[in-house]
Every structure is written in C-alpha cells, then in structure tokens.
Amino acid sequence: TPDPTLYPATDRDERSTEFYLRDALQLGPTVGLWIGLRHTRLQRRSVMTDGSAATDYTSRFTTPWLGGSWEFAVGHRVHASWGQGVESDVVPNLPGYDRPGQGLPPRKSRQSEIGYRHGGERLGAGLTVFRIDQPAFTDTGSSVLPDGVQRHVGLEADARALLGRWTLAG
C-alpha cells in the first residue's frame, strides 16, 4: 500500500517527430549560405503515479534557420546564423493548479550567433558568441503567467591539433 503522506510522482512520455528541408548554396569561391526549415510534431503525456491528473496534448510548429560564412583568407572563416526554436512545457499536475491537465502553448525562441574559425591541416580553432532569447514565465503556484524574456548570452571556444596519429581536441 502506498504511503498516503507522500504526494504521487509524475510519469511522463514524450514523442517528437521532425521533418526538415535544408539547402547549401555556394555564392562564389569564398561565400556560403545555408537555409533551412524544420517542422516538428510534439506529443506529450503525463499522469500521476496514482492515475490522476492525466495530461495529453499534441503541438505542431515550423521554424526557420539561416546561416552564412565568408572565407576571407585560406583557412580563416567568419560565420553568422539566426534561427528559431520552440519552448514547450506541460503544466505541472499539482493540487490547486488552475489549468489541470492542460499544456502551455508552445513559445518560439530565437538564437543568433557570430564566430570565427581557423582550420589548417594540423591545427584548428574556433570562437563563437551566441545569444538566445526565449519567453519567460512565472509559476505562482496556481498559475503560469508570462513574465518577459530570458536572455542567454555565451561564448563557445574549441581547438584541435593533430599530433602524429593522435588528435587532441577540446
């Protein structure tokens, strides 16, 4: 017999099916362009371990992506990209929630980045700055309300070296 003083946990199941189209264009010997479109079907289910507060919903959304690069000298390239993503949540199944069994509508996020890459035969390195903006929500305990935008800014760096038969990368 389950302990009646414990609140049941949540069992979740999620399935995502995606289709995408993309194309790469060479606009001369040093300039490249990439364009893409992704369609996603997201199905989510959750239920409390005691069988209560079942949630089941399906969302569909389409998001674009665009990027380009310019090789300004042999082995030296700058690149930039922009794209959209989707943030999707299931409303928590807590007692007193004002929308039990309903998922929150999907929210689009945006990401942009710009970077530099150096690639030689034996040494390579890259540095990229990125920014992601996504809608923010506040959980009041009984509601989930829009609350501005979350902004994430970061720096990504990598390097690699071929040392004989060994590759060192980080």
C-alpha positions in Angstrom: 0.0 0.0 0.0 1.4 3.4 -0.9 2.3 5.8 1.9 -0.7 8.3 2.0 1.6 11.1 3.3 3.6 11.2 0.1 2.5 13.1 -2.9 2.4 10.9 -6.1 5.2 11.5 -8.7 4.7 12.2 -12.4 5.2 9.6 -15.2 6.0 11.4 -18.5 6.1 10.2 -22.1 7.2 12.4 -25.0 7.5 11.8 -28.7 8.9 14.2 -31.2 8.7 13.7 -35.0 10.7 16.2 -37.2 11.0 16.8 -40.9 13.4 19.3 -42.3 14.4 20.8 -45.6 17.8 22.5 -46.0 19.9 23.7 -48.8 23.5 24.9 -49.0 24.4 27.5 -51.7 27.9 28.4 -52.8 27.8 32.1 -53.8 31.4 32.2 -55.1 34.6 30.6 -54.1 34.6 32.2 -50.6 30.9 32.7 -49.6 28.5 30.1 -48.5 24.8 30.3 -47.5 22.6 27.8 -45.7 18.9 27.9 -45.3 16.5 25.5 -43.6 13.0 24.9 -42.4 12.0 22.4 -39.7 8.5 21.1 -39.0 8.0 19.4 -35.6 5.1 17.3 -34.2 5.4 17.1 -30.4 3.2 14.7 -28.4 3.3 14.7 -24.6 1.6 12.7 -22.0 1.9 12.7 -18.2 0.0 11.2 -15.4 0.5 11.0 -11.7 1.6 7.6 -10.4 -1.8 7.2 -8.7 -3.5 7.6 -12.1 -4.8 11.2 -11.5 -4.2 14.5 -13.3 -3.6 13.0 -16.8 -2.3 15.4 -19.5 -2.2 14.5 -23.2 -1.6 17.0 -26.0 -0.1 17.4 -29.4 1.6 20.5 -30.9 2.9 21.3 -34.3 5.2 24.1 -35.3 7.5 25.2 -38.1 10.8 27.1 -37.5 13.3 28.7 -39.9 17.1 28.8 -39.9 19.6 30.8 -41.9 23.4 31.0 -41.9 26.3 32.1 -43.9 30.1 32.2 -44.0 32.9 34.0 -45.7 36.4 32.7 -46.0 38.4 35.9 -46.1 41.8 34.1 -46.3 42.9 30.5 -46.8 41.9 28.7 -43.6 40.2 31.8 -42.0 36.4 32.0 -42.0 33.8 34.1 -40.3 30.2 32.8 -39.9 26.9 34.0 -38.7 23.5 32.3 -38.2 20.0 33.0 -37.0 17.2 30.6 -36.2 14.0 29.9 -34.2 13.3 27.2 -31.8 10.3 26.2 -29.7 9.9 26.0 -25.9 7.1 23.7 -24.8 6.0 22.7 -21.3 3.4 20.6 -19.6 1.5 22.4 -16.8 2.6 20.8 -13.5 0.0 18.5 -12.1 -0.1 20.0 -8.6 -3.2 20.3 -6.4 -4.9 23.6 -6.9 -3.4 24.3 -10.3 -5.9 26.5 -12.3 -5.4 24.6 -15.6 -5.1 20.9 -14.6 -4.5 18.6 -17.5 -3.6 21.4 -20.0 -0.3 22.0 -21.6 1.0 25.6 -22.0 1.0 26.8 -25.6 4.4 26.4 -27.4 6.6 29.6 -27.3 9.1 30.5 -30.0 12.7 31.3 -29.0 15.3 33.0 -31.2 19.0 32.2 -31.4 21.8 34.2 -33.2 25.5 33.7 -33.4 28.6 35.0 -35.0 32.0 33.4 -34.9 35.5 32.9 -36.4 37.1 29.6 -37.4 40.7 28.8 -38.3 41.3 25.5 -39.9 44.6 24.2 -41.0 45.8 20.7 -41.8 47.4 20.2 -38.4 45.8 22.9 -36.2 42.3 24.3 -35.9 40.4 26.6 -33.6 37.1 28.5 -33.3 35.4 31.1 -31.2 31.6 31.8 -31.4 29.4 34.3 -29.5 25.8 33.4 -29.2 22.5 34.8 -27.9 19.2 33.0 -27.2 16.0 34.9 -26.3 13.1 32.9 -25.1 9.8 33.8 -23.4 9.9 33.7 -19.6 7.0 32.5 -17.4 6.5 32.8 -13.6 4.9 29.9 -11.7 2.7 31.4 -9.0 1.8 28.0 -7.6 -1.7 28.2 -9.1 -1.0 29.8 -12.5 1.8 30.1 -15.0 2.0 33.7 -16.3 4.0 35.4 -19.0 7.0 37.3 -17.4 9.2 38.9 -20.0 12.1 37.4 -21.9 15.0 35.2 -20.7 18.2 36.2 -22.5 21.2 33.8 -22.5 24.5 35.0 -23.9 27.6 32.8 -24.2 30.9 32.2 -25.7 32.0 28.9 -27.2 35.6 28.0 -28.0 37.2 24.9 -29.4 40.7 23.8 -30.6 42.2 20.7 -32.1 45.7 19.6 -33.0 46.9 16.5 -35.0 49.9 15.0 -33.3 51.1 12.2 -35.4 48.4 9.5 -35.2 46.8 11.3 -32.2 44.1 14.1 -32.3 44.0 16.4 -29.3 40.7 18.4 -29.1 38.9 20.5 -26.5 
